[in-house]
Amino acid sequence: MTKINLHDVVALTEDTKAQRFPYGEALLLPAGLVGTVVEKYNQGEAFEVEFAEKNGEAYALITIEAEKLFLLRFEPAELAFAS
């Protein structure tokens, strides 16, 4: 499993129920929605993820298990070649 760190950009792997921040309205965050990791719990078993509008205003903040997140990359990973 890929290690997720603070400030990483992640996407949800499944639809997830949440409450609109700060109003408390029910939301359904769809699989594939992108957020930013703002806290790490239990050595990376779960994370607090913030979801924000394009202007940077947060609309949801959830705690979610690592296996329900997909780490997004903005640079190529090191390539391994068989010898």
Helices and strands as residue ranges (DSSP letters): E 9-12, E 16-19, E 26-29, E 34-41, G 42-44, E 46-52, E 58-65, G 66-68, E 69-71
